[in-house]
Amino acid sequence: MSSKKDNIITSDNYYMGLALALAKENHGLTKENPSVGCVLVKNNQIISTGVTSINGRPHAEYNAVKNSVVSPNGSTAYITMEPCTHKGKTNPCSSLLIKSKIKKVIFSITDIDHRTSKQAHKILKNKGILVKKGILKNEVNKFYKSYIFNRKYKLPYITGKIACSKDNYIKSKKKRYISDDTSLNVGHLLRYKNDGILISHKTINEDNPKLNCRLNGLEKYSPKIFIIDKNLSIKHSKHVINSVNRKNTYIFHGSTEAKKIKHLKKMGVNLMKISLDNDGSLSLLKILKTIYKKNVYNLLVEGGRSLTKLFLDKNYFNQFYLFKSNKTLKSSGLIKISNILVTLGKKFKSKKVLDTFSNKDKIIKFI
C-alpha cells in the first residue's frame, strides 16, 4: 500500500514534469534567459501554466499568474528553475510570487546566475512561503545544459551538423541534396532553434546556401549568419550577400584589401576583423567570443569537412547531428568524411538514433 508521502512525491514529479515539458516548447528561443516552465496547482487542480516568452520576457511565473483562471492565492507553484530575485527590465519573479500570495514554491534546480543563485529560498521563506527544491533535478539539469554552459563560459553552446551519403560522401556530382525531405526539415528545425549559424566561405562559394529557416510559419526565426573568410574570398553574387537578411550577416576576416572591404560594406554586410593565431589562421576562440557578444547563445555549425574537423580537433562541439542518407553515391560522390565519423565516436560519450518516422535516412545525435 502506498503512503501519503509516496503520493505527494508522485504528484510533485508529475507537475514538475509538466513544467519541464512547457519549458521545452521555447527552448532556444528565449535569448539570454533560460526557458522556464511554471505550473500553478490549487486544491489538486491545475489553475494555470506559463512558459518564458519568446525572446525571454515576460518570464514563466508572470505568464502563469496572468493566465490563472482563479486567484493564485494559496496555490503551489512548480517551477523548473529557481525564480529570479533581481530586478532587470522587469520586477523579480520572487516578488510576484509573494504578491500573489502563493502558498508553496517548488523549483527543480538553482539558477547559476549570480544575481539570483540560492537567494530565492531565503527570500520566499522569510515571507512565510514553503519552499522545496530538487524535484526531477537530473532531467532538468540536462535540459539546461546549454544555458549553464553559456553562463559559465560566456560562449555560445555549439551544435555541429553534417550530412553524408551511406558511403560517407558529403557531396554528389549529380544531386543537389543527398538527404531526404525529413532530414532537410530537421535541418531547418535546427536553424529555427539556434540564434546563429556559422559556415566557411568555401561552402558559400561552392554550394550557395540560403542558411535560413524555411519551415512554414517559422521563417522569421532564421538565425544570424556568420562566415569565416580570412582573405575575403567570398563571391559577391552569392545569396547570403544579396539577400534581405544581409544586415544579419557577419564575415570574420583578416584582410587588408581596401577594395574588397569597401565593396562588401557598401553591399550592407557586416565585416569583423579578427586577429590571427600563431598558425596564421583566424582565432576561432575570438570568433566564438565575438559571436556570444552578438547575443547568440546557441550556435549551429553547418561546416564542410575542414571546418567540422577543426571544431572536433579543438573540442568545441557540445553536441552533434549526423544526417546519414540511405543513398550510395559511389563514383558520383565527392569529399569523403570517414575519418570524421570515426572521430565523432571518440569525442562524444554517447550517441542515439533519433526516431523521425522515416524509413530512409538516419539522424544520429552525439552528446
Secondary structure, DSSP 8 states (H G I E B T S, - for coil): ---HHHHHHHHHHHHHHHHHHHHHHTTT-STTS---EEEEEETTEEEEEEE--TTS-S-HHHHHHHH-SS--TT-EEEEEE----S-SSS--HHHHHHHTT-SEEEEEE----TTTTTTHHHHHHHTT-EEEE-TTHHHHHHHTHHHHHHHHHSS-EEEEEEEE-TTSEEEESS-S--S-HHHHHHHHHHHHH-SEEEEEHHHHHHH----S--STT-GGG--EEEEE-TT----TTSHHHHSGGGGGEEEEE----HHHHHHHHHTT-EEEE--B-TTSSB-HHHHHHHHHHTT--EEEE---HHHHHHHHHTT--SEEEEEE-S---GGGEEEE-HHHHHHHHHHSS-EEE---S-SS-EEEEE-
